[in-house]
Amino acid sequence: MADQSRQTSQKLYESAPVSYRATKFLIAVTIGAALLVLSCLTLTGTVMALIMATPVLVLFSPVLLPAGIVLFPHSLRFCFVQRVRHGGRGAILVVVYIHV
């Protein structure tokens, strides 16, 4: 049954007019090019944001590092308390912290 439907679809594809295939190809190329442009813009924006944020992070690192050291155990405690109180709903957060 599957072979018969595959053969039928193959015959339909081969008998399709050339203009249909060319249109299909042009649409695929257009969509591919648009997605490529969007991904390049995303990468460019990410690099520019990192370039702009690096001096700020270096400037504030004496404050951010101790704050992170203090806040990280508190956030872990919050996740474990949520896990115990609510029967495992906070377990996802614990798994995230374990993998990070």
NUTOR-690929 format. One record per residue (C-alpha): residue number from 1; chain; x negated, y negated, z negated. Coordinates in steps of 0.02 Angstrom, whole numbers, plus 32768, in hexadecimal, padded with zeros to 4 digits. Example, Ala and Ser with C-alpha at 12.3 -4.5 7.8 and 13.67 -1.06 7.14 Angstrom:
2
<pt i="1" ch="A" east="7D99" north="80E1" up="7E7A"/>
<pt i="2" ch="A" east="7D54" north="8035" up="7E9B"/>
end
This chain:
100
<pt i="1" ch="A" east="8000" north="8000" up="8000"/>
<pt i="2" ch="A" east="7F74" north="7F88" up="7FD2"/>
<pt i="3" ch="A" east="7F14" north="7FB5" up="8070"/>
<pt i="4" ch="A" east="7FAC" north="7F90" up="80DB"/>
<pt i="5" ch="A" east="7FC7" north="7EE4" up="808D"/>
<pt i="6" ch="A" east="7F0C" north="7EBF" up="809D"/>
<pt i="7" ch="A" east="7F10" north="7EEF" up="8155"/>
<pt i="8" ch="A" east="7FAA" north="7E84" up="8171"/>
<pt i="9" ch="A" east="7F5A" north="7DEC" up="811F"/>
<pt i="10" ch="A" east="7EBA" north="7E09" up="8183"/>
<pt i="11" ch="A" east="7F1E" north="7E0D" up="8225"/>
<pt i="12" ch="A" east="7F7A" north="7D6E" up="81F5"/>
<pt i="13" ch="A" east="7ED5" north="7D17" up="81CF"/>
<pt i="14" ch="A" east="7E87" north="7D4D" up="8273"/>
<pt i="15" ch="A" east="7F20" north="7D18" up="82D6"/>
<pt i="16" ch="A" east="7F27" north="7C6D" up="8281"/>
<pt i="17" ch="A" east="7F03" north="7BDC" up="82F6"/>
<pt i="18" ch="A" east="7E56" north="7B92" up="82F5"/>
<pt i="19" ch="A" east="7E99" north="7AE8" up="82C1"/>
<pt i="20" ch="A" east="7EE0" north="7B35" up="8223"/>
<pt i="21" ch="A" east="7E38" north="7B7F" up="81F4"/>
<pt i="22" ch="A" east="7DDE" north="7ADC" up="821E"/>
<pt i="23" ch="A" east="7E58" north="7A79" up="81B3"/>
<pt i="24" ch="A" east="7E42" north="7AF4" up="8125"/>
<pt i="25" ch="A" east="7D84" north="7AE4" up="8134"/>
<pt i="26" ch="A" east="7D8A" north="7A26" up="8138"/>
<pt i="27" ch="A" east="7DF9" north="7A1F" up="809F"/>
<pt i="28" ch="A" east="7D84" north="7A94" up="8042"/>
<pt i="29" ch="A" east="7CEC" north="7A2B" up="8072"/>
<pt i="30" ch="A" east="7D44" north="798B" up="803E"/>
<pt i="31" ch="A" east="7D75" north="79D1" up="7F95"/>
<pt i="32" ch="A" east="7CC6" north="7A16" up="7F7B"/>
<pt i="33" ch="A" east="7C76" north="796F" up="7FA5"/>
<pt i="34" ch="A" east="7CED" north="7912" up="7F31"/>
<pt i="35" ch="A" east="7CC5" north="7988" up="7EA2"/>
<pt i="36" ch="A" east="7C0B" north="7976" up="7EC5"/>
<pt i="37" ch="A" east="7C19" north="78B9" up="7EBE"/>
<pt i="38" ch="A" east="7C7C" north="78C2" up="7E1A"/>
<pt i="39" ch="A" east="7BFC" north="7935" up="7DCB"/>
<pt i="40" ch="A" east="7B6E" north="78C1" up="7E01"/>
<pt i="41" ch="A" east="7BCA" north="782D" up="7DB5"/>
<pt i="42" ch="A" east="7BE4" north="788D" up="7D14"/>
<pt i="43" ch="A" east="7B2C" north="78BC" up="7D0A"/>
<pt i="44" ch="A" east="7AF7" north="7809" up="7D2E"/>
<pt i="45" ch="A" east="7B6B" north="77C6" up="7CA7"/>
<pt i="46" ch="A" east="7B29" north="7843" up="7C2A"/>
<pt i="47" ch="A" east="7A74" north="7816" up="7C4D"/>
<pt i="48" ch="A" east="7A9A" north="775C" up="7C42"/>
<pt i="49" ch="A" east="7AF5" north="7774" up="7B9D"/>
<pt i="50" ch="A" east="7A61" north="77D5" up="7B57"/>
<pt i="51" ch="A" east="79E8" north="774E" up="7B91"/>
<pt i="52" ch="A" east="7A50" north="76C8" up="7B3B"/>
<pt i="53" ch="A" east="7A71" north="772C" up="7A9C"/>
<pt i="54" ch="A" east="79BE" north="7764" up="7A7D"/>
<pt i="55" ch="A" east="797D" north="76BD" up="7A39"/>
<pt i="56" ch="A" east="7A15" north="76AC" up="79C9"/>
<pt i="57" ch="A" east="79FE" north="775C" up="7985"/>
<pt i="58" ch="A" east="7944" north="773D" up="7967"/>
<pt i="59" ch="A" east="796C" north="7699" up="7910"/>
<pt i="60" ch="A" east="79F0" north="76E4" up="789E"/>
<pt i="61" ch="A" east="799B" north="778E" up="7881"/>
<pt i="62" ch="A" east="795F" north="775E" up="77D1"/>
<pt i="63" ch="A" east="7A17" north="774B" up="77A2"/>
<pt i="64" ch="A" east="7A65" north="77D3" up="780F"/>
<pt i="65" ch="A" east="79F3" north="7862" up="77D9"/>
<pt i="66" ch="A" east="7A13" north="7854" up="771D"/>
<pt i="67" ch="A" east="7ACC" north="783A" up="7740"/>
<pt i="68" ch="A" east="7ACF" north="78D9" up="77A8"/>
<pt i="69" ch="A" east="7A72" north="7939" up="7721"/>
<pt i="70" ch="A" east="7AF3" north="7901" up="76A0"/>
<pt i="71" ch="A" east="7B8E" north="7918" up="770C"/>
<pt i="72" ch="A" east="7B65" north="79C1" up="7757"/>
<pt i="73" ch="A" east="7B77" north="7A26" up="76B5"/>
<pt i="74" ch="A" east="7C18" north="79C9" up="768C"/>
<pt i="75" ch="A" east="7C62" north="79F4" up="7734"/>
<pt i="76" ch="A" east="7C31" north="7AAA" up="771B"/>
<pt i="77" ch="A" east="7C83" north="7AA9" up="7671"/>
<pt i="78" ch="A" east="7D22" north="7A61" up="76BF"/>
<pt i="79" ch="A" east="7D24" north="7AEC" up="7740"/>
<pt i="80" ch="A" east="7D10" north="7B75" up="76BE"/>
<pt i="81" ch="A" east="7D96" north="7B29" up="764E"/>
<pt i="82" ch="A" east="7E0F" north="7B20" up="76E0"/>
<pt i="83" ch="A" east="7DE8" north="7BD5" up="7708"/>
<pt i="84" ch="A" east="7E0C" north="7C0F" up="7657"/>
<pt i="85" ch="A" east="7EA8" north="7BA5" up="763B"/>
<pt i="86" ch="A" east="7EFE" north="7BC2" up="76E1"/>
<pt i="87" ch="A" east="7ED6" north="7C76" up="7704"/>
<pt i="88" ch="A" east="7E51" north="7C68" up="7789"/>
<pt i="89" ch="A" east="7E8B" north="7BD5" up="77F2"/>
<pt i="90" ch="A" east="7DE7" north="7B7C" up="77CF"/>
<pt i="91" ch="A" east="7D82" north="7C12" up="7807"/>
<pt i="92" ch="A" east="7D6F" north="7BCA" up="78B5"/>
<pt i="93" ch="A" east="7D13" north="7B34" up="786E"/>
<pt i="94" ch="A" east="7CA1" north="7BA6" up="780A"/>
<pt i="95" ch="A" east="7C76" north="7C08" up="78A7"/>
<pt i="96" ch="A" east="7C4D" north="7B65" up="7900"/>
<pt i="97" ch="A" east="7BD6" north="7B30" up="7876"/>
<pt i="98" ch="A" east="7B84" north="7BDB" up="7872"/>
<pt i="99" ch="A" east="7B5F" north="7BD5" up="792C"/>
<pt i="100" ch="A" east="7B1E" north="7B23" up="7926"/>
end
